[in-house]
Amino acid sequence: MERLLETPAVTGAPRAFLRAEGVALLAAATAVYGLTGLSWWLYAILFFAPDASFAAYGAGPRLGAMVYNILHSTVGPAALAGVGLLLDSPIFLGMAAIWAAHIGFDRMLGYGLKYASGFSDTHLGRIGRARAGA
């Protein structure tokens, strides 16, 4: 019998605003990618690359959540964009934009940062079959 852990989650209007931020991030990052002049095939190929972090759950939920959160936080793409600006590198800027767009897409769908209690426990609420009231 699975024991459901209570994890803090954003609810109500703040949750809706966070999901709207996801839409805005997805749209803005995609527009920025378009300005780089890079191939849209690259965008399509790399869009779901951050989801490779799921593999870390094979080592347990604590490590899985940590790796997932590192690859699904806007800190990474912001740092990569900074490097891209410093080096005047369209490829780094493009990769940062793809990464940020993916994060926005996930947030738009309600996939938040993970808690160590399990993959379904996120800061935006439970996801999957265990999800209660989207």
Disulfide bonds with the S-S distance in Angstrom:
none
